[in-house]
Amino acid sequence: MNAGFADKNKWNAFVSAQSGSFLQSSQWAEFQEKIGRKVLFLG
């Protein structure tokens, strides 16, 4: 599912519950977008 996630806290909680890495956090996604990379939120 690509949600284009607006609720960053909800996304980060989802990632954390799945034993995700900081590389999957909304903050990392924001950084990647700022350097010109395309970001997808899949979950």
PDB file of N, CA, C and O in Angstrom:
ATOM      1  N   MET A   1       0.848  -1.179   0.000  1.00  0.00           N
ATOM      2  CA  MET A   1       0.000   0.000   0.000  1.00  0.00           C
ATOM      3  C   MET A   1       0.888   1.234   0.000  1.00  0.00           C
ATOM      4  O   MET A   1       1.743   1.367   0.875  1.00  0.00           O
ATOM      5  N   ASN A   2       0.718   2.108  -0.920  1.00  0.00           N
ATOM      6  CA  ASN A   2       1.415   3.390  -0.939  1.00  0.00           C
ATOM      7  C   ASN A   2       0.441   4.440  -0.445  1.00  0.00           C
ATOM      8  O   ASN A   2      -0.457   4.864  -1.171  1.00  0.00           O
ATOM      9  N   ALA A   3       0.626   4.850   0.787  1.00  0.00           N
ATOM     10  CA  ALA A   3      -0.325   5.771   1.400  1.00  0.00           C
ATOM     11  C   ALA A   3       0.075   7.226   1.262  1.00  0.00           C
ATOM     12  O   ALA A   3      -0.739   8.107   1.539  1.00  0.00           O
ATOM     13  N   GLY A   4       1.317   7.513   0.837  1.00  0.00           N
ATOM     14  CA  GLY A   4       1.774   8.892   0.842  1.00  0.00           C
ATOM     15  C   GLY A   4       1.576   9.467   2.232  1.00  0.00           C
ATOM     16  O   GLY A   4       1.018  10.554   2.380  1.00  0.00           O
ATOM     17  N   PHE A   5       2.007   8.782   3.208  1.00  0.00           N
ATOM     18  CA  PHE A   5       1.613   8.930   4.601  1.00  0.00           C
ATOM     19  C   PHE A   5       1.692  10.346   5.132  1.00  0.00           C
ATOM     20  O   PHE A   5       2.753  10.970   5.114  1.00  0.00           O
ATOM     21  N   ALA A   6       0.554  10.852   5.608  1.00  0.00           N
ATOM     22  CA  ALA A   6       0.474  12.192   6.189  1.00  0.00           C
ATOM     23  C   ALA A   6       0.712  12.158   7.693  1.00  0.00           C
ATOM     24  O   ALA A   6       1.211  13.131   8.257  1.00  0.00           O
ATOM     25  N   ASP A   7       0.362  11.053   8.353  1.00  0.00           N
ATOM     26  CA  ASP A   7       0.513  10.940   9.801  1.00  0.00           C
ATOM     27  C   ASP A   7       1.853  10.273  10.122  1.00  0.00           C
ATOM     28  O   ASP A   7       1.954   9.047  10.175  1.00  0.00           O
ATOM     29  N   LYS A   8       2.863  11.090  10.331  1.00  0.00           N
ATOM     30  CA  LYS A   8       4.228  10.593  10.535  1.00  0.00           C
ATOM     31  C   LYS A   8       4.354   9.739  11.786  1.00  0.00           C
ATOM     32  O   LYS A   8       5.072   8.740  11.785  1.00  0.00           O
ATOM     33  N   ASN A   9       3.661  10.123  12.857  1.00  0.00           N
ATOM     34  CA  ASN A   9       3.735   9.340  14.094  1.00  0.00           C
ATOM     35  C   ASN A   9       3.148   7.948  13.901  1.00  0.00           C
ATOM     36  O   ASN A   9       3.687   6.963  14.405  1.00  0.00           O
ATOM     37  N   LYS A  10       2.044   7.875  13.173  1.00  0.00           N
ATOM     38  CA  LYS A  10       1.412   6.581  12.918  1.00  0.00           C
ATOM     39  C   LYS A  10       2.336   5.706  12.068  1.00  0.00           C
ATOM     40  O   LYS A  10       2.476   4.511  12.328  1.00  0.00           O
ATOM     41  N   TRP A  11       2.960   6.300  11.058  1.00  0.00           N
ATOM     42  CA  TRP A  11       3.892   5.547  10.211  1.00  0.00           C
ATOM     43  C   TRP A  11       5.073   5.039  11.034  1.00  0.00           C
ATOM     44  O   TRP A  11       5.436   3.866  10.937  1.00  0.00           O
ATOM     45  N   ASN A  12       5.670   5.905  11.836  1.00  0.00           N
ATOM     46  CA  ASN A  12       6.825   5.504  12.640  1.00  0.00           C
ATOM     47  C   ASN A  12       6.453   4.415  13.642  1.00  0.00           C
ATOM     48  O   ASN A  12       7.258   3.521  13.901  1.00  0.00           O
ATOM     49  N   ALA A  13       5.252   4.471  14.208  1.00  0.00           N
ATOM     50  CA  ALA A  13       4.786   3.426  15.122  1.00  0.00           C
ATOM     51  C   ALA A  13       4.640   2.099  14.377  1.00  0.00           C
ATOM     52  O   ALA A  13       4.997   1.045  14.902  1.00  0.00           O
ATOM     53  N   PHE A  14       4.118   2.156  13.160  1.00  0.00           N
ATOM     54  CA  PHE A  14       3.990   0.951  12.340  1.00  0.00           C
ATOM     55  C   PHE A  14       5.363   0.341  12.069  1.00  0.00           C
ATOM     56  O   PHE A  14       5.550  -0.865  12.229  1.00  0.00           O
ATOM     57  N   VAL A  15       6.314   1.164  11.664  1.00  0.00           N
ATOM     58  CA  VAL A  15       7.671   0.683  11.376  1.00  0.00           C
ATOM     59  C   VAL A  15       8.291   0.074  12.624  1.00  0.00           C
ATOM     60  O   VAL A  15       8.894  -0.998  12.560  1.00  0.00           O
ATOM     61  N   SER A  16       8.150   0.740  13.743  1.00  0.00           N
ATOM     62  CA  SER A  16       8.709   0.257  15.001  1.00  0.00           C
ATOM     63  C   SER A  16       8.098  -1.084  15.411  1.00  0.00           C
ATOM     64  O   SER A  16       8.805  -1.967  15.897  1.00  0.00           O
ATOM     65  N   ALA A  17       6.804  -1.235  15.217  1.00  0.00           N
ATOM     66  CA  ALA A  17       6.120  -2.482  15.572  1.00  0.00           C
ATOM     67  C   ALA A  17       6.573  -3.652  14.702  1.00  0.00           C
ATOM     68  O   ALA A  17       6.440  -4.812  15.090  1.00  0.00           O
ATOM     69  N   GLN A  18       7.109  -3.338  13.524  1.00  0.00           N
ATOM     70  CA  GLN A  18       7.579  -4.377  12.611  1.00  0.00           C
ATOM     71  C   GLN A  18       9.084  -4.601  12.741  1.00  0.00           C
ATOM     72  O   GLN A  18       9.689  -5.237  11.879  1.00  0.00           O
ATOM     73  N   SER A  19       9.687  -4.090  13.798  1.00  0.00           N
ATOM     74  CA  SER A  19      11.145  -4.158  14.009  1.00  0.00           C
ATOM     75  C   SER A  19      11.890  -3.482  12.865  1.00  0.00           C
ATOM     76  O   SER A  19      12.930  -3.963  12.414  1.00  0.00           O
ATOM     77  N   GLY A  20      11.348  -2.367  12.407  1.00  0.00           N
ATOM     78  CA  GLY A  20      11.949  -1.647  11.296  1.00  0.00           C
ATOM     79  C   GLY A  20      13.167  -0.840  11.711  1.00  0.00           C
ATOM     80  O   GLY A  20      13.430  -0.645  12.898  1.00  0.00           O
ATOM     81  N   SER A  21      13.889  -0.384  10.734  1.00  0.00           N
ATOM     82  CA  SER A  21      15.106   0.399  10.898  1.00  0.00           C
ATOM     83  C   SER A  21      14.787   1.891  10.790  1.00  0.00           C
ATOM     84  O   SER A  21      13.738   2.271  10.268  1.00  0.00           O
ATOM     85  N   PHE A  22      15.698   2.731  11.286  1.00  0.00           N
ATOM     86  CA  PHE A  22      15.523   4.181  11.114  1.00  0.00           C
ATOM     87  C   PHE A  22      15.484   4.541   9.640  1.00  0.00           C
ATOM     88  O   PHE A  22      14.968   5.598   9.274  1.00  0.00           O
ATOM     89  N   LEU A  23      16.022   3.677   8.787  1.00  0.00           N
ATOM     90  CA  LEU A  23      16.006   3.923   7.348  1.00  0.00           C
ATOM     91  C   LEU A  23      14.592   3.834   6.771  1.00  0.00           C
ATOM     92  O   LEU A  23      14.370   4.170   5.608  1.00  0.00           O
ATOM     93  N   GLN A  24      13.640   3.382   7.586  1.00  0.00           N
ATOM     94  CA  GLN A  24      12.246   3.306   7.170  1.00  0.00           C
ATOM     95  C   GLN A  24      11.390   4.373   7.844  1.00  0.00           C
ATOM     96  O   GLN A  24      10.173   4.393   7.661  1.00  0.00           O
ATOM     97  N   SER A  25      12.003   5.253   8.616  1.00  0.00           N
ATOM     98  CA  SER A  25      11.262   6.278   9.355  1.00  0.00           C
ATOM     99  C   SER A  25      10.818   7.414   8.437  1.00  0.00           C
ATOM    100  O   SER A  25      11.354   7.605   7.345  1.00  0.00           O
ATOM    101  N   SER A  26       9.829   8.156   8.911  1.00  0.00           N
ATOM    102  CA  SER A  26       9.346   9.292   8.125  1.00  0.00           C
ATOM    103  C   SER A  26      10.410  10.384   8.021  1.00  0.00           C
ATOM    104  O   SER A  26      10.472  11.097   7.019  1.00  0.00           O
ATOM    105  N   GLN A  27      11.242  10.514   9.048  1.00  0.00           N
ATOM    106  CA  GLN A  27      12.306  11.519   9.007  1.00  0.00           C
ATOM    107  C   GLN A  27      13.329  11.177   7.920  1.00  0.00           C
ATOM    108  O   GLN A  27      13.811  12.062   7.213  1.00  0.00           O
ATOM    109  N   TRP A  28      13.652   9.904   7.794  1.00  0.00           N
ATOM    110  CA  TRP A  28      14.588   9.478   6.751  1.00  0.00           C
ATOM    111  C   TRP A  28      13.970   9.718   5.374  1.00  0.00           C
ATOM    112  O   TRP A  28      14.657  10.138   4.443  1.00  0.00           O
ATOM    113  N   ALA A  29      12.678   9.449   5.250  1.00  0.00           N
ATOM    114  CA  ALA A  29      11.986   9.679   3.983  1.00  0.00           C
ATOM    115  C   ALA A  29      12.020  11.159   3.605  1.00  0.00           C
ATOM    116  O   ALA A  29      12.247  11.500   2.444  1.00  0.00           O
ATOM    117  N   GLU A  30      11.798  12.030   4.574  1.00  0.00           N
ATOM    118  CA  GLU A  30      11.856  13.473   4.313  1.00  0.00           C
ATOM    119  C   GLU A  30      13.239  13.874   3.813  1.00  0.00           C
ATOM    120  O   GLU A  30      13.357  14.651   2.865  1.00  0.00           O
ATOM    121  N   PHE A  31      14.277  13.352   4.443  1.00  0.00           N
ATOM    122  CA  PHE A  31      15.641  13.645   4.014  1.00  0.00           C
ATOM    123  C   PHE A  31      15.858  13.174   2.575  1.00  0.00           C
ATOM    124  O   PHE A  31      16.412  13.906   1.755  1.00  0.00           O
ATOM    125  N   GLN A  32      15.424  11.960   2.276  1.00  0.00           N
ATOM    126  CA  GLN A  32      15.599  11.419   0.928  1.00  0.00           C
ATOM    127  C   GLN A  32      14.872  12.278  -0.111  1.00  0.00           C
ATOM    128  O   GLN A  32      15.403  12.517  -1.196  1.00  0.00           O
ATOM    129  N   GLU A  33      13.665  12.741   0.213  1.00  0.00           N
ATOM    130  CA  GLU A  33      12.936  13.611  -0.711  1.00  0.00           C
ATOM    131  C   GLU A  33      13.674  14.922  -0.934  1.00  0.00           C
ATOM    132  O   GLU A  33      13.699  15.438  -2.052  1.00  0.00           O
ATOM    133  N   LYS A  34      14.276  15.466   0.122  1.00  0.00           N
ATOM    134  CA  LYS A  34      14.988  16.739   0.007  1.00  0.00           C
ATOM    135  C   LYS A  34      16.218  16.641  -0.877  1.00  0.00           C
ATOM    136  O   LYS A  34      16.643  17.640  -1.457  1.00  0.00           O
ATOM    137  N   ILE A  35      16.800  15.444  -0.990  1.00  0.00           N
ATOM    138  CA  ILE A  35      17.966  15.293  -1.865  1.00  0.00           C
ATOM    139  C   ILE A  35      17.561  14.764  -3.244  1.00  0.00           C
ATOM    140  O   ILE A  35      18.407  14.363  -4.043  1.00  0.00           O
ATOM    141  N   GLY A  36      16.238  14.774  -3.507  1.00  0.00           N
ATOM    142  CA  GLY A  36      15.743  14.486  -4.842  1.00  0.00           C
ATOM    143  C   GLY A  36      15.361  13.047  -5.128  1.00  0.00           C
ATOM    144  O   GLY A  36      15.124  12.694  -6.283  1.00  0.00           O
ATOM    145  N   ARG A  37      15.295  12.222  -4.120  1.00  0.00           N
ATOM    146  CA  ARG A  37      14.921  10.829  -4.343  1.00  0.00           C
ATOM    147  C   ARG A  37      13.417  10.642  -4.189  1.00  0.00           C
ATOM    148  O   ARG A  37      12.763  11.348  -3.422  1.00  0.00           O
ATOM    149  N   LYS A  38      12.884   9.683  -4.927  1.00  0.00           N
ATOM    150  CA  LYS A  38      11.462   9.351  -4.836  1.00  0.00           C
ATOM    151  C   LYS A  38      11.263   8.433  -3.633  1.00  0.00           C
ATOM    152  O   LYS A  38      12.021   7.484  -3.435  1.00  0.00           O
ATOM    153  N   VAL A  39      10.248   8.720  -2.839  1.00  0.00           N
ATOM    154  CA  VAL A  39       9.976   7.959  -1.621  1.00  0.00           C
ATOM    155  C   VAL A  39       8.587   7.338  -1.706  1.00  0.00           C
ATOM    156  O   VAL A  39       7.619   8.003  -2.074  1.00  0.00           O
ATOM    157  N   LEU A  40       8.503   6.060  -1.362  1.00  0.00           N
ATOM    158  CA  LEU A  40       7.231   5.347  -1.294  1.00  0.00           C
ATOM    159  C   LEU A  40       7.051   4.803   0.112  1.00  0.00           C
ATOM    160  O   LEU A  40       7.994   4.279   0.704  1.00  0.00           O
ATOM    161  N   PHE A  41       5.862   4.925   0.640  1.00  0.00           N
ATOM    162  CA  PHE A  41       5.526   4.351   1.945  1.00  0.00           C
ATOM    163  C   PHE A  41       4.731   3.078   1.677  1.00  0.00           C
ATOM    164  O   PHE A  41       3.571   3.141   1.270  1.00  0.00           O
ATOM    165  N   LEU A  42       5.344   1.939   1.902  1.00  0.00           N
ATOM    166  CA  LEU A  42       4.706   0.648   1.648  1.00  0.00           C
ATOM    167  C   LEU A  42       4.496  -0.075   2.960  1.00  0.00           C
ATOM    168  O   LEU A  42       5.429  -0.217   3.751  1.00  0.00           O
ATOM    169  N   GLY A  43       3.292  -0.527   3.193  1.00  0.00           N
ATOM    170  CA  GLY A  43       3.057  -1.249   4.440  1.00  0.00           C
ATOM    171  C   GLY A  43       1.776  -2.028   4.401  1.00  0.00           C
ATOM    172  O   GLY A  43       1.429  -2.694   5.377  1.00  0.00           O
TER     173      GLY A  43
END
